[in-house]
């Protein structure tokens, strides 16, 4: 009787060790960022620009391009564009270069930069929105310094993970300026359960192990990244949420959940048909531009 129990105990131990070992190994991969080299030059946006290097709130060196609004009169407003995972300052999915061009034409100065681990910025891993607010706040600080304007006149526009990170930034500093997010998640734990197996390549029963390993090894606590809770906690703020109906990466309900959580009557949700993840601007560029500018003008009037 004892021998079968010992064999069973060894088998259980091997299964547990194997489960944890695989979880540990894959956690290293899924928390790393694939750096996307810059394919476009600043001239894609405009000829006048400045290479910028600045420190995140927790000390990482971040890189970007500062585009001053054209004209003799100094801009009284600026926008910071925030890319998604594995993207960079100008080649991101929602085409920040083209977005920057229409903002510049409307009199905005624009900062394109890379968050930690991306492009030419420092860092190895992404934090799913847990640590990225340190980068976004530093970018807002830089834009405010460049324009001489208060931080409340600096708009922030983010896509996908960048959008979720922008919303989490409100939790750290509710005084920042207008916010537009495209294809942002309402909750990282929900996203991980929905698409984690597709992303990691492992069966769903490995998801808890990956979550545990990410927390223990790299300090990434996905349960702390719930943008919908931040939105709910700040009814004084209006948001513009943009969400593609046919998004299979961040499901449509995330946009709906974010809108539902906001008690501010000025909050808007634009559900866009016939587009995939972060592709609303690509498929509906004029309406995207019109809606974003109308929201920003209203918020900064």
C-alpha positions in Angstrom: 0.0 0.0 0.0 2.8 2.4 0.8 4.6 1.8 -2.5 1.6 2.9 -4.6 1.2 6.0 -2.4 4.9 6.9 -2.8 4.6 6.5 -6.5 1.5 8.6 -6.6 3.3 11.3 -4.5 6.3 11.3 -6.8 4.0 11.6 -9.8 2.1 14.5 -8.2 5.4 16.2 -7.3 6.6 15.8 -10.9 3.4 17.3 -12.3 3.6 20.3 -9.9 7.3 20.9 -10.7 6.6 20.5 -14.4 3.6 22.9 -14.2 5.6 25.5 -12.3 8.7 25.1 -14.5 6.7 25.6 -17.7 4.9 28.6 -16.2 8.2 30.1 -15.1 9.7 29.6 -18.6 6.8 31.1 -20.5 6.3 34.0 -18.0 9.8 35.2 -19.1 8.6 35.2 -22.7 5.2 36.7 -22.4 6.5 39.6 -20.2 9.2 40.5 -22.7 8.7 43.1 -25.4 9.5 42.5 -29.1 11.3 45.7 -30.1 10.0 47.1 -33.4 12.7 49.2 -35.1 11.6 52.6 -36.5 10.6 52.3 -40.1 9.6 55.9 -40.7 11.5 59.1 -40.1 10.2 62.3 -38.4 9.7 63.7 -41.9 6.7 61.5 -42.2 5.1 63.9 -39.7 6.8 67.2 -40.4 10.3 68.6 -41.1 10.6 70.5 -37.8 11.2 68.2 -34.8 13.5 67.6 -31.9 14.9 64.3 -30.7 14.1 64.1 -27.0 15.4 61.9 -24.2 13.9 62.0 -20.8 13.5 60.0 -17.6 10.4 58.1 -16.6 9.1 58.7 -13.1 11.0 55.6 -11.9 14.3 56.4 -13.7 14.3 54.7 -17.1 15.5 56.6 -20.1 12.8 57.1 -22.7 13.2 58.3 -26.3 10.9 60.2 -28.6 10.3 63.0 -31.1 8.9 66.4 -30.2 7.0 68.2 -33.0 6.3 71.9 -32.2 3.1 73.3 -33.7 3.8 75.1 -36.9 3.6 78.9 -37.0 5.1 81.8 -35.2 2.7 81.9 -32.2 3.6 79.3 -29.6 1.1 76.4 -29.1 -1.1 76.6 -26.1 -1.9 72.9 -26.2 -0.1 69.6 -26.8 -0.9 65.9 -27.3 1.1 62.9 -26.2 0.5 59.8 -28.3 0.9 56.4 -26.6 1.5 53.2 -28.6 0.5 49.6 -28.0 2.5 46.6 -27.1 5.4 45.6 -29.4 4.9 48.9 -31.3 6.9 52.1 -31.5 6.4 55.8 -31.6 5.5 56.1 -35.2 4.8 52.6 -36.7 2.0 51.7 -34.2 -1.2 50.1 -35.3 -3.4 53.3 -35.1 -0.8 55.2 -37.3 0.4 57.9 -34.8 2.3 59.7 -37.6 -0.9 60.5 -39.5 -2.7 61.4 -36.2 0.2 63.7 -35.3 -0.2 65.4 -38.7 -3.8 66.4 -38.2 -3.1 67.5 -34.7 -0.3 69.7 -35.8 -2.5 71.2 -38.5 -5.1 72.0 -35.8 -2.4 73.9 -33.8 -1.3 71.2 -31.4 2.3 70.4 -30.5 2.8 66.6 -30.4 5.1 64.2 -28.6 5.6 60.7 -30.0 7.7 58.5 -27.7 8.2 54.9 -26.7 7.3 53.4 -23.4 9.7 51.2 -21.5 11.0 48.2 -23.4 9.9 49.5 -26.7 11.7 51.1 -29.6 14.8 53.0 -28.4 13.6 53.4 -24.8 15.2 51.5 -21.8 13.7 48.4 -20.3 13.2 44.8 -21.1 9.6 44.0 -20.1 6.1 45.5 -20.2 4.0 45.9 -17.1 0.5 45.6 -18.8 -0.2 49.1 -17.5 1.1 48.6 -14.0 4.4 50.5 -14.5 3.7 52.4 -17.8 2.0 55.3 -16.0 5.5 56.3 -14.8 6.4 56.7 -18.5 3.2 58.5 -19.5 3.4 61.0 -16.6 7.0 61.8 -17.6 5.9 62.4 -21.2 3.2 64.7 -20.0 5.7 66.6 -17.9 8.0 67.0 -20.9 5.1 68.3 -23.1 4.1 70.8 -20.4 7.6 72.0 -20.1 8.1 72.4 -23.8 4.9 74.4 -24.3 5.0 76.3 -21.0 1.4 75.2 -20.4 -0.2 73.5 -17.3 -0.3 69.7 -17.5 -4.1 69.9 -17.6 -3.8 71.3 -21.2 -1.8 68.2 -22.4 -4.1 65.7 -24.0 -3.1 62.0 -24.0 -4.2 59.6 -26.8 -3.5 55.9 -26.4 -4.1 52.7 -28.2 -4.6 49.2 -26.9 -2.1 48.6 -24.0 -1.2 52.2 -24.3 -4.8 53.2 -23.9 -5.2 51.0 -20.8 -2.0 52.5 -19.4 -3.3 56.0 -20.0 -6.4 55.1 -18.0 -4.3 53.7 -15.2 -2.3 57.0 -15.3 -5.5 58.8 -14.2 -5.3 56.7 -11.0 -1.9 58.1 -10.3 -2.6 61.7 -11.2 -6.3 62.7 -11.9 -5.2 66.2 -12.8 -3.8 65.3 -16.3 -5.5 66.7 -19.4 -8.1 65.2 -21.8 -7.9 61.5 -22.5 -8.8 59.6 -25.7 -8.3 55.8 -25.8 -8.7 53.5 -28.7 -9.1 49.7 -28.2 -8.3 49.9 -24.5 -9.0 47.0 -22.1 -11.3 47.5 -19.1 -9.5 44.8 -17.0 -6.2 43.0 -17.5 -7.4 39.9 -15.5 -10.4 39.7 -17.9 -8.2 40.0 -21.0 -5.8 37.4 -19.7 -8.6 34.9 -19.2 -10.1 35.8 -22.6 -7.0 35.7 -24.9 -4.2 34.5 -22.6 -4.0 31.0 -24.1 -3.8 32.4 -27.6 -1.1 34.8 -26.6 1.1 32.3 -24.6 0.4 29.3 -26.8 -0.3 27.2 -23.6 -3.6 25.6 -22.6 -5.9 27.7 -20.4 -5.0 25.7 -17.2 -1.5 27.2 -17.4 -2.9 30.8 -17.1 -2.9 30.8 -13.2 0.7 29.6 -13.2 1.8 32.3 -15.7 0.1 34.9 -13.6 1.8 33.7 -10.4 5.2 33.5 -12.1 4.9 37.0 -13.5 4.1 38.3 -10.1 6.8 36.4 -8.2 9.6 36.8 -10.8 8.9 40.2 -12.3 6.6 42.1 -9.9 3.8 42.2 -12.4 0.5 42.0 -10.6 -2.2 41.8 -13.2 -4.9 42.0 -10.6 -3.9 45.6 -9.9 -4.4 46.7 -13.5 -8.2 47.3 -13.8 -8.8 50.6 -15.8 -12.5 50.3 -15.4 -12.2 50.8 -11.6 -10.1 53.9 -12.3 -12.8 55.3 -14.6 -15.5 54.5 -12.0 -13.5 56.3 -9.3 -13.3 59.5 -11.3 -16.8 60.7 -12.3 -15.4 64.3 -12.5 -13.6 63.3 -15.7 -14.9 62.8 -19.2 -13.4 60.2 -21.5 -13.6 59.4 -25.2 -13.6 55.6 -25.8 -13.2 54.2 -29.3 -13.7 50.5 -29.9 -14.0 48.4 -33.0 -17.0 46.0 -33.0 -15.0 43.3 -34.7 -11.9 43.5 -32.4 -10.8 39.9 -31.6 -7.9 41.1 -29.4 -9.8 43.4 -27.0 -13.4 42.4 -27.3 -16.1 45.0 -27.8 -17.5 44.6 -24.3 -14.3 46.3 -22.9 -15.3 49.6 -24.5 -18.9 49.2 -23.3 -17.7 48.3 -19.8 -15.6 51.4 -19.7 -18.4 53.7 -20.9 -20.8 52.1 -18.4 -18.4 52.7 -15.6 -18.2 56.5 -16.2 -20.8 58.6 -14.5 -19.7 61.7 -16.3 -22.3 62.9 -18.9 -19.5 64.1 -21.2 -18.0 60.6 -21.6 -18.4 59.2 -25.1 -18.2 55.7 -26.7 -17.8 55.3 -30.4 -18.4 51.7 -31.5 -16.9 51.4 -35.0 -18.1 48.7 -37.4 -16.0 46.9 -40.0 -12.6 47.2 -38.3 -10.2 45.1 -36.2 -8.0 45.8 -33.3 -6.9 49.5 -33.2 -7.9 50.0 -36.8 -10.7 52.6 -36.4 -8.5 55.4 -37.7 -7.3 53.3 -40.6 -10.8 52.5 -41.7 -12.6 55.7 -40.7 -9.9 58.4 -40.7 -12.0 61.5 -41.2 -14.7 60.5 -38.6 -11.9 59.5 -36.2 -10.3 62.9 -36.6 -13.5 64.8 -36.3 -14.6 63.0 -33.2 -11.3 63.3 -31.5 -10.8 67.0 -32.2 -14.4 67.8 -31.2 -13.9 66.0 -27.9 -10.5 67.7 -27.2 -11.8 71.1 -28.1 -14.7 70.7 -25.8 -12.5 69.5 -22.9 -10.0 72.4 -23.3 -12.5 75.2 -24.1 
